Structures are given as structure tokens and as C-alpha cells.
Amino acid sequence: MPTTQGNRRRFGSAGWLLGVSVAASVAFAAPQSRPELSIVAPIRPPGWVLIRDRVLVGITPNRRATEPNRPDILIERFNETLSLGVSFLVGNGAWTELEPRPGVYSLDDLNFFVASAAGAKLSASFTLHVIDTIYKNVPADLRDLPWNHPFMKARTVRLIEAMAPALRGHVQWFMFGYEIDGYFARHPDEVAAFGELYGVAAARMKELVPGIKVSTTVTFSTGVPDLTGPLAALNNQIDVLALTYIPVEHNFTMKDPSVVPSDFDSMRRAAAGRKIVLQEVAYPTAPSANASEEKQARFYQLAFDEFAAAGNTIAAANFMMLADLSDQDAEWWVSFYGMTGVPAFRGVLQTLGMYDTRGQPKDSLEVFRKNIRIGALRPAVLAR
């Protein structure tokens, strides 16, 4: 993993807040000569068709720990998720990548993400990381300005205007900020100003992309309670409840999967009639985090059970991720977040995949495959 920005493009973000949540997004490389994208048709039982009125499900595609970090490998893994039957793709972007210099926009990664989703007929969400868990992630010349400063508003609107043509007709959900509860726990005096900027960004996006739903992402563990507290005013502005969900304790050990039903009840109450978009649903297997393959598989099944009972509440859910990280990649991220010497943190970060570090499938992969193929997302999701 050569650089921070390169890592984020190729692998995705892994933002943490005090062990409350981990994040990784689909991250396609943007090489000088991009390989041809080969979209494969998802596997379906013969004679069956999908009913679209269901919970859309995705998997964060990433390379296996034993594979090289190459664009063609990432595309191969993306195609693997398609063969498993996914219907949802999550994308993320940093402002500094989309606008590397003031007024100069670099949209290759965004366009490739949109083309990948459109080519595979996947529904999609895209998150602009103006906040990245605990960091204010804006261009350097804006970093010291308040969120509601006229210059900040003007640059935000221009960025939205640059992005909108790519999103129009292809992206259903746009999130302005990622796991923002982490940042505002440290900067509570900035919530009102951010809410003002959010309103400007959301209004312009909706003008340019008719039908798109706009929100901001919070963690389940701390963000959901904050929606009726310090983030209440912002909660009144969002169209959907966008969450990252990993049932982890503050010491980075995992809760038992049996918490899933009550957690989903809490999500539904917080949504208050709005749709829920789960950008990340995750559970590791590392013993150092009080986790195991059996627990991960049970967590997956309980999550699918909730999707089946969701009615129209849950719009989409993305499982994170396809494969465990290599030791090298895990060490890079552990060091980046200053968590060297915390085995539980590393264990959670490294072992969220459905393939282990040797590239062998875990039990959770079969749980995913079974639920997708038999239509467990709802009664008769697959119908003749």
C-alpha cells in the first residue's frame, strides 16, 4: 500500500471511531490504462427471475490476502460479487481526490464507479467524505473555515455541480459526510454550521439529480442515539437513515450476534418511517476480538432474517467485505490509525471478510450464498 490516497482509491476507507465502527467502501483503481471491465451475469436458479421490490444487498469487493494489489484483480473480485447475486454497490470519495486543486475536478474514479454499477444494473449509493469519522476532510485552503462560511458553501455547490451529471440516473442515495457522529463528539460546537452547509448541498444535489435521496452517515452505536440529541436538527433534514453497523464494544471486542434483532428494532425506531440504508454490515472472526467463524455466520443469518422481516423499511445493505486483509495491509491501517499494540482492533480490522487470510471460504460465504439464492430476503423474492 504505497500512499494514503492511493490506498483509499484501491482498497477503500477504514475509518474508526473508538472501536465503534469500521468502514470500507468499494474502491476501484484508477490506473493510467484502465483494464476492460467484464461484467458477468449474477447466477440465478434456472427459470427464476428477481422481484425488484426487496432489500438490495451488496458486498464490498476487495482482493484476497494472497493476491496482488492490481486493478484486474479488483475487477475479478467485483465480478465475483456479481456472481454471488449482489444488487447494490457502495461508493465513497474524498473531496481532495475529486477536486485536487481549487476549481479543478478529477472525476475518473467516480465515473468508473458509476459505470461499474450501471453496467451491472446495480443500485448504488455514494458518500462524499467531507467528514471522515473523526477528521474534517476538505481541501487545505478550506480547512480553517467554518462549515457555513460563504467560501465553503460556494465550493461545495461547485463540487456538487461537477459530480451531479455522473450521478444522475445511476445513484439512488447520496451521503454528505461519513460517520459524522465521531467528528461531532469532538467538535459539538460545529454541528449547527455543518447543518447549514448540509442543507445547501442537499438542495443543490436534488435540483440537479431529480429523485435522489440525500443523507449523512452515522454509526449505529453512537450516531443513532445522537440523532435525538446533539444531531437532532440535522436528523430533521435527512431523507433516509444511513448507517454503518458492526456490533463491537468500546474495547474492540465483539458483542454476541444475538443482539442483532434488538439492534434492528432500534434502527427502525430511529428511522421514524424513513428508509434505512446500511452502508456497512460487518462482523469479524478474530479470536482476539471475541469473535469466530461460527459467530460471523450466525450474525449473517440473523441479519438476513431481519431483511426478510423488514417490509419496506430497509432499502439496501452492504456486507463488508469479501475477503480478509493481508498482514501487510492490516498493519498499514493499524499504524495509520495509531492502534499498534491493540490486538482486538487489528483482529476486527483484518478479519471482516468471507474468505480468510489464506483465501479459503468461511462459513459466512455459504450463509450469504444460500440466502441470496433461495430468496430469503423476503418470502418469494425469487419467483417463477
DOLUMTOR-579574 format. One line per 2 residues: number of its first residue (from 1); their letters; for each residue x, z, y of C-alpha. Coordinates in pm, 1 decimal. Each point is the difference from the previous one (the first is absolute). Layout:
NUM = a = X:Z:Y ~ ...
This chain:
1 = mp = 0.0:0.0:0.0 ~ 213.5:-123.0:288.5
3 = tt = -183.0:103.9:317.0 ~ -303.5:199.1:102.5
5 = qg = -188.0:-297.7:141.8 ~ 96.2:-222.5:-293.3
7 = nr = -108.6:269.2:-241.6 ~ -337.4:33.2:165.0
9 = rr = -61.1:-374.1:-20.3 ~ 107.8:-30.8:-360.6
11 = fg = -119.1:323.4:-149.7 ~ -251.0:154.8:236.1
13 = sa = -16.4:325.0:186.8 ~ 33.9:340.4:-162.8
15 = gw = -119.6:233.7:273.2 ~ -37.4:368.1:-70.1
17 = ll = -150.2:295.8:176.1 ~ 119.2:334.2:-139.3
19 = gv = -70.7:-121.7:-350.0 ~ -364.5:-67.7:77.2
21 = sv = 5.3:-373.1:-55.8 ~ 221.1:-287.8:-100.1
23 = aa = -59.2:-355.2:113.9 ~ 111.8:-335.3:-126.2
25 = sv = -142.2:-333.5:96.3 ~ 16.2:-349.2:-132.2
27 = af = 327.2:-133.8:134.8 ~ 81.1:-363.8:-46.9
29 = aa = 345.7:-115.4:94.6 ~ 50.7:-245.4:281.6
31 = pq = 306.3:-194.8:-114.3 ~ 146.0:-291.8:189.7
33 = sr = -130.6:-232.1:-270.7 ~ -313.2:151.8:-140.9
35 = pe = -69.1:-78.0:-366.8 ~ -321.9:-174.1:-86.7
37 = ls = -282.0:244.6:-62.6 ~ -154.8:-57.0:-340.9
39 = iv = -343.2:160.7:-15.3 ~ -129.0:65.9:-350.0
41 = ap = -366.5:47.5:-79.4 ~ -94.0:358.1:-93.6
43 = ir = -72.8:46.9:-371.1 ~ -372.4:24.5:-77.6
45 = pp = -178.5:32.4:-334.4 ~ -129.5:-344.4:-107.3
47 = gw = -343.3:-77.3:136.3 ~ -6.0:280.8:254.8
49 = vl = 1.3:-14.5:378.3 ~ 61.3:257.5:267.3
51 = ir = -278.1:144.5:210.1 ~ 143.9:47.1:347.9
53 = dr = -216.3:299.5:92.6 ~ 243.4:260.8:-128.5
55 = vl = 296.9:212.8:91.4 ~ 292.0:-230.6:73.1
57 = vg = 314.6:115.4:-180.0 ~ 365.7:-79.3:66.2
59 = it = 347.4:95.6:-119.3 ~ 306.2:17.8:222.8
61 = pn = 225.9:-268.1:-152.9 ~ 366.0:96.6:-21.3
63 = rr = 291.3:-88.9:-223.2 ~ 83.4:204.7:-306.1
65 = at = 294.4:237.8:19.0 ~ 205.1:-224.7:-226.2
67 = ep = -56.8:-316.7:203.0 ~ 198.4:-142.1:292.3
69 = nr = -141.8:14.9:350.9 ~ -82.4:-369.5:43.7
71 = pd = -299.1:-176.6:157.2 ~ -78.1:-193.3:-318.3
73 = il = -17.4:327.0:-195.6 ~ -241.6:148.3:254.7
75 = ie = -218.2:-307.8:-27.0 ~ 9.4:26.3:-379.0
77 = rf = -117.4:361.1:23.9 ~ -272.0:-99.2:245.4
79 = ne = -121.2:-255.5:-251.2 ~ 6.7:270.1:-265.9
81 = tl = -242.1:209.5:204.6 ~ -226.3:-304.5:24.2
83 = sl = 6.8:-38.0:-377.5 ~ -114.1:361.7:-25.0
85 = gv = -309.3:-90.3:201.2 ~ 61.8:140.3:348.9
87 = sf = -235.1:-95.5:282.5 ~ 159.1:180.0:297.0
89 = lv = 334.4:-27.2:180.2 ~ 146.9:248.7:249.1
91 = gn = 240.3:-111.9:271.5 ~ 198.2:193.8:259.4
93 = ga = 209.8:-95.6:298.7 ~ 216.8:170.6:258.2
95 = wt = -44.8:-94.2:365.0 ~ 375.4:-51.2:40.9
97 = el = -2.0:-254.3:-284.7 ~ -298.4:-187.7:135.8
99 = ep = 140.3:6.5:356.6 ~ 380.2:25.9:-32.8
101 = rp = 44.7:-61.6:375.2 ~ -251.7:47.2:280.3
103 = gv = -240.3:-292.3:-9.1 ~ 172.9:-164.7:-297.8
105 = ys = -205.7:13.0:-319.8 ~ 121.5:-40.0:-357.0
107 = ld = -302.5:-52.4:-223.1 ~ 155.8:-154.0:-312.6
109 = dl = -51.0:311.1:-212.9 ~ -357.9:41.8:122.0
111 = nf = -80.1:-365.4:-63.9 ~ 150.0:19.0:-348.8
113 = fv = -201.0:312.1:-79.7 ~ -321.1:-166.2:116.2
115 = as = 79.8:-319.6:-191.4 ~ 65.0:204.6:-314.0
117 = aa = -333.7:179.0:27.6 ~ -192.2:-314.8:89.8
119 = ga = 164.2:-207.1:-273.1 ~ -103.1:255.0:-261.6
121 = kl = -344.5:53.7:157.2 ~ 71.3:369.0:56.0
123 = sa = -161.2:222.1:259.1 ~ 263.7:154.3:223.6
125 = sf = 80.9:275.8:244.2 ~ 285.1:8.3:249.3
127 = tl = 146.1:305.5:170.7 ~ 198.9:-19.0:322.4
129 = hv = 239.7:295.4:-9.4 ~ -6.8:103.3:364.1
131 = id = 24.3:345.1:-157.4 ~ 185.9:31.3:-328.3
133 = ti = -93.6:341.5:-142.4 ~ 211.5:216.3:230.1
135 = yk = 161.6:-264.8:221.8 ~ -112.3:-187.2:309.5
137 = nv = 84.6:-350.2:-113.6 ~ -11.4:-218.2:311.3
139 = pa = 259.7:-224.5:168.2 ~ 287.8:185.9:166.4
141 = dl = -106.1:-92.9:354.0 ~ -342.6:162.1:-60.5
143 = rd = 112.5:308.1:-189.9 ~ 3.9:237.3:294.7
145 = lp = -330.6:-116.3:143.7 ~ -325.5:185.3:-67.8
147 = wn = -238.9:-171.2:-238.3 ~ -245.1:-78.9:278.5
149 = hp = 253.8:-135.2:249.1 ~ -105.9:-339.6:142.4
151 = fm = 317.6:-165.8:-132.3 ~ -65.3:138.0:-350.2
153 = ka = -357.6:-126.3:11.3 ~ 100.5:-343.7:125.1
155 = rt = 268.8:-48.0:-265.9 ~ -236.4:122.4:-271.4
157 = vr = -264.7:-250.3:103.9 ~ 253.3:-284.5:3.8
159 = li = 119.3:96.0:-349.3 ~ -359.5:8.1:-124.4
161 = ea = -54.7:-343.0:153.6 ~ 309.4:-133.7:-180.4
163 = ma = -108.2:144.4:-336.6 ~ -369.7:-81.4:13.1
165 = pa = 12.6:-370.3:-99.1 ~ 174.1:90.7:-326.9
167 = lr = -249.4:275.9:-81.5 ~ -315.4:-190.6:88.0
169 = gh = -201.8:-87.2:-307.8 ~ 246.9:160.2:-241.1
171 = vq = 42.2:371.2:77.3 ~ -304.0:227.3:-22.0
173 = wf = 153.9:326.8:127.1 ~ 253.3:65.5:274.1
175 = mf = 157.6:344.2:36.3 ~ 168.2:100.9:324.8
177 = gy = 251.0:265.9:-102.2 ~ 101.5:142.7:-335.5
179 = ei = -50.2:360.8:-114.4 ~ -38.9:97.0:363.2
181 = dg = -92.9:361.4:-76.7 ~ 368.1:65.2:-76.2
183 = yf = 106.8:-113.0:344.2 ~ -274.0:183.7:187.3
185 = ar = 70.1:323.8:-181.5 ~ 327.9:-11.9:194.4
187 = hp = -140.8:-154.2:318.9 ~ -356.4:132.1:41.1
189 = de = 6.7:-59.7:375.0 ~ 20.4:-378.6:-60.0
191 = va = -324.2:-41.2:-195.7 ~ -221.2:-82.6:299.1
193 = af = 240.4:-261.5:136.3 ~ 33.0:-162.4:-342.3
195 = ge = -376.6:-7.3:-33.8 ~ -17.8:-192.0:326.3
197 = ly = 254.5:-254.5:-124.0 ~ -179.0:-24.1:-334.3
199 = gv = -322.8:-88.0:180.0 ~ 170.6:-281.5:190.7
201 = aa = 167.3:-138.1:-314.7 ~ -316.9:20.6:-209.5
203 = ar = -214.9:-169.0:261.5 ~ 239.4:-292.3:42.7
205 = mk = 45.4:-43.7:-376.1 ~ -376.8:-13.6:-52.2
207 = el = -36.6:-253.5:279.0 ~ 256.1:-229.2:-161.3
209 = vp = -81.6:61.0:-367.5 ~ -378.6:19.7:-37.7
211 = gi = -113.6:224.1:-283.2 ~ 327.7:185.7:-48.9
213 = kv = -23.1:377.5:-41.9 ~ 253.5:207.3:193.7
215 = st = 126.7:347.3:-81.1 ~ 314.7:211.2:-17.7
217 = tv = 146.9:150.0:-315.9 ~ 12.6:372.3:-72.3
219 = tf = 111.1:197.3:-304.0 ~ -266.5:156.6:-215.5
221 = st = 161.6:343.5:-11.4 ~ 41.1:68.5:372.1
223 = gv = -156.7:-298.0:174.9 ~ -350.5:46.8:-135.8
225 = pd = -26.1:360.4:127.3 ~ 144.3:-113.0:336.0
227 = lt = -282.2:-252.1:43.3 ~ -234.6:285.4:86.1
229 = gp = 267.8:176.8:202.5 ~ 277.2:-145.2:216.8
231 = la = -80.6:-360.6:-96.4 ~ -377.1:29.5:48.3
233 = al = -13.7:-229.2:303.9 ~ 196.0:-267.7:-183.9
235 = nn = -220.1:45.6:-306.0 ~ -295.6:-104.0:214.3
237 = qi = 165.3:-337.4:66.7 ~ 100.8:-114.0:-350.2
239 = dv = -209.6:-247.0:-199.2 ~ 117.0:107.7:-346.8
241 = la = 180.2:301.0:-145.3 ~ 350.5:-120.1:-93.7
243 = lt = 194.4:240.3:-221.1 ~ 312.6:52.7:-204.3
245 = yi = -68.0:221.8:-301.3 ~ 248.7:179.1:-222.9
247 = pv = -96.6:351.9:-112.0 ~ 329.6:171.1:71.4
249 = eh = 75.2:354.5:106.9 ~ 211.1:83.0:305.2
251 = nf = 297.5:72.5:-227.3 ~ -22.5:-356.0:-143.0
253 = tm = -140.0:106.8:-337.1 ~ -317.7:-168.3:-116.4
255 = kd = -345.0:146.6:-27.1 ~ -179.8:-42.6:-330.1
257 = ps = -198.2:-326.9:-23.5 ~ -316.7:205.0:-42.1
259 = vv = -16.0:26.0:382.2 ~ -98.0:-366.6:27.5
261 = ps = -382.3:39.0:-8.1 ~ -5.0:271.7:266.6
263 = df = 250.1:-192.4:211.9 ~ -220.7:-308.8:-8.3
265 = ds = -298.1:213.4:98.3 ~ 201.1:110.3:304.1
267 = mr = 82.0:-361.1:82.8 ~ -365.1:-98.6:-9.0
269 = ra = -97.8:286.9:226.9 ~ 274.3:-93.8:246.7
271 = aa = -107.1:-364.8:-4.3 ~ -346.6:104.4:121.7
273 = gr = -163.9:-322.6:-109.8 ~ 296.3:-226.5:73.1
275 = ki = 191.8:-194.7:-264.2 ~ 321.8:144.8:-141.7
277 = vl = 316.7:-208.9:-36.1 ~ 263.7:169.1:-216.4
279 = qe = 322.2:-168.8:103.1 ~ 195.0:203.0:-253.0
281 = va = -113.8:181.0:-312.2 ~ 296.6:148.1:-185.0
283 = yp = 119.6:250.0:-259.0 ~ 359.1:31.8:-130.8
285 = ta = 131.6:85.7:-345.7 ~ 315.0:203.5:76.4
287 = ps = 19.2:340.1:-175.4 ~ 185.8:131.5:307.5
289 = an = -326.7:-46.1:192.1 ~ -216.0:164.6:-268.0
291 = as = -117.6:-346.4:-102.3 ~ 0.8:-206.2:-318.9
293 = ee = -113.3:-333.3:-139.3 ~ -303.1:171.4:-151.0
295 = kq = -99.2:146.6:336.7 ~ 49.6:-331.8:176.1
297 = ar = -217.9:-180.2:-254.6 ~ -268.2:267.9:32.2
299 = fy = 15.9:-26.9:380.5 ~ -46.5:-378.2:-21.8
301 = ql = -302.5:36.3:-227.4 ~ -158.6:262.5:222.4
303 = af = 54.7:-224.6:302.5 ~ -166.7:-292.6:-177.7
305 = de = -287.2:229.9:-95.2 ~ -45.9:78.5:368.8
307 = fa = 6.5:-370.7:85.6 ~ -272.8:-57.4:-259.3
309 = aa = -215.5:268.4:159.0 ~ 79.1:-97.8:357.3
311 = gn = -300.4:-214.3:70.0 ~ 86.5:-179.3:323.3
313 = ti = 214.3:279.9:139.3 ~ 347.9:-112.9:-105.9
315 = aa = 80.9:-351.5:117.7 ~ 353.3:-35.1:-137.4
317 = an = 277.8:194.9:-169.6 ~ 366.4:-82.4:-51.5
319 = fm = 201.8:161.9:-279.0 ~ 357.6:68.1:92.2
321 = ml = 197.1:-142.4:-167.2 ~ 82.6:-245.7:-278.7
323 = ad = 342.4:138.9:-96.0 ~ 222.1:304.2:42.8
325 = ls = 294.6:-24.6:237.6 ~ 356.8:-37.6:-113.1
327 = dq = 233.4:296.2:50.8 ~ 169.4:-189.4:283.3
329 = da = -324.2:-73.5:184.0 ~ -128.1:353.8:-51.9
331 = ew = 321.9:145.7:136.2 ~ -17.3:-227.0:305.0
333 = wv = -348.0:119.9:90.2 ~ 74.3:364.0:-77.4
335 = sf = 299.8:-17.4:232.1 ~ -196.7:-187.0:266.1
337 = yg = -256.6:280.3:12.7 ~ 264.6:273.1:-9.5
339 = mt = -126.0:141.2:-329.8 ~ 320.7:-4.2:-203.9
341 = gv = 5.8:295.9:-233.4 ~ -378.4:23.9:-44.4
343 = pa = -59.3:-112.8:-360.4 ~ -379.4:9.4:20.6
345 = fr = -0.9:-228.2:305.7 ~ 224.8:-250.1:-172.2
347 = gv = -205.5:21.0:-317.0 ~ -322.8:-82.1:178.0
349 = lq = 156.7:-279.0:203.0 ~ 168.5:-165.3:-298.5
351 = tl = -264.6:16.1:-273.3 ~ -328.1:-126.3:148.6
353 = gm = 9.0:-322.9:-199.2 ~ -178.8:-124.5:-310.2
355 = yd = 338.0:-105.4:-142.7 ~ 277.2:257.9:-42.8
357 = tr = 360.4:-30.2:115.7 ~ 88.0:-186.7:-320.7
359 = gq = -270.7:-255.8:70.2 ~ -222.6:131.1:-279.3
361 = pk = -377.9:30.8:54.9 ~ -155.3:343.7:49.1
363 = ds = -340.0:107.2:-129.2 ~ -147.5:-53.2:346.5
365 = le = 49.6:-375.9:-31.3 ~ -232.4:-15.6:-297.4
367 = vf = -252.7:218.5:184.3 ~ 8.4:-242.0:292.9
369 = rk = -26.2:-305.2:-224.3 ~ -287.6:145.4:-202.5
371 = ni = -204.9:98.0:303.5 ~ 45.0:-332.8:173.9
373 = ri = -79.6:-206.8:-307.6 ~ -301.4:189.9:-126.7
375 = ga = -151.9:22.3:344.6 ~ 13.5:376.0:31.9
377 = lr = -5.0:-18.6:378.7 ~ -377.6:-14.8:-16.8
379 = pa = -252.2:-59.4:-275.1 ~ 19.5:-375.8:-63.2
381 = vl = 275.1:-81.2:247.4 ~ 79.4:-273.6:-247.6
383 = ar = -319.9:-179.9:-96.9 ~ -87.0:-305.9:-202.1
